């Protein structure tokens, strides 16, 4: 399913239904996409405006990165639901014979990895987006500073929501090395987000009063 091609009403209706997917992971990615889109908007409202010429180079670079992240988030939005569906399919595999049990265990292990990796990538993308939001707040068109601040808040919320999805899937991982890697990556990304959130809050207080 390509959620980005659904109408907003259809997606929200699907989200509200008794289907377990899409869920929090896909919504986190969607919020990340909106955060990166806000950064792009700030950049587009800065580049080409003569009075902000000194900021063009910085905001052009931010625009390239934010647009790349926007595309990545939309992919992750779909991948999150796909990984969940794969895990549920693995759980329903037959387990009568030893061969079936082994095949089911292998499939569940692979599905658990994917279900953990996808929100982890969402979290890391949110950390990158929050950094771009700081650049947008500092160097973007000053009339859009509240939009840059909103981008940072969305990225923070999306990242922390994604982290919840990483944490709920980690107990199902049998690969201890992979689990430890995920834990380390998650902690690093959350630290970056918290650091960036403090920075953007300071900028907003100074600019908006």
C-alpha positions, 0 to 999 in steps of 0.5 A, spaced: 500 500 500 502 506 498 499 511 503 502 517 500 497 516 494 491 516 499 487 522 501 488 524 507 481 522 509 482 515 507 488 515 511 485 517 517 479 513 516 484 507 515 488 509 521 482 509 526 479 502 524 480 496 528 486 494 523 493 494 527 496 497 521 498 502 519 500 504 526 504 509 530 510 507 526 507 509 520 504 515 523 511 517 526 514 517 519 508 521 516 510 526 521 517 526 519 515 527 512 511 533 514 517 536 518 522 535 513 517 539 508 516 545 513 524 545 512 523 545 505 518 550 505 522 555 509 528 554 504 523 555 498 521 562 501 528 564 502 532 562 496 531 567 491 529 573 495 534 578 494 534 580 501 536 574 504 542 572 499 547 571 504 543 565 506 542 562 500 547 557 500 546 554 506 538 554 505 539 551 498 543 545 502 538 544 507 533 544 501 536 538 498 537 534 504 530 536 507 527 533 500 531 527 500 529 526 507 522 527 505 522 522 500 525 517 505 520 518 510 514 516 505 518 510 504 519 508 511 511 510 512 510 504 507 515 499 510 513 500 517 506 497 515 509 492 511 514 490 516 508 489 521 504 485 516 510 480 514 511 479 522 504 477 523 504 473 516 510 469 519 507 468 526 501 464 522 506 460 519 504 452 520 509 449 526 507 442 526 513 439 523 520 440 525 521 443 518 515 448 519 517 450 526 524 451 523 522 455 517 517 459 522 522 461 527 527 463 521 521 468 518 519 471 525 527 472 526 527 476 520 521 479 520 523 482 527 529 485 525 525 489 519 520 491 524 525 494 529 530 497 523 524 501 520 522 505 526 530 506 527 531 509 521 525 513 522 528 515 528 535 517 525 532 521 519 528 525 525 534 527 528 537 529 521 531 533 520 531 536 527 538 539 525 536 542 518 530 545 522 535 549 526 539 551 520 532 553 517 530 557 524 537 561 524 538 562 516 531 562 513 526 567 512 525 570 518 517 571 517 518 563 517 521 562 523 515 559 527 515 554 521 522 552 522 520 551 530 514 547 528 518 542 524 523 541 530 517 540 534 514 535 529 521 531 528 522 531 536 515 528 537 516 523 531 523 521 533 520 519 540 514 515 537 519 511 532 523 510 538 517 507 542 516 502 536 524 500 536 523 499 544 517 494 543 520 490 538 527 489 541 525 484 546 523 479 539 530 480 537 534 473 538 540 476 535 544 479 541 549 483 537 544 486 532 539 488 539 545 492 542 547 495 535 539 498 535 540 500 542 546 504 541 543 507 535 537 509 538 540 512 544 545 516 539 539 519 535 535 520 541 541 524 544 541 528 538 534 530 538 534 532 545 540 536 544 537 539 538 530 541 541 534 545 547 537 549 541 531 550 537 527 552 544 532 557 545 532 560 538 524 560 539 524 564 545 529 569 543 526 570 536 519 570 538 519 573 546 
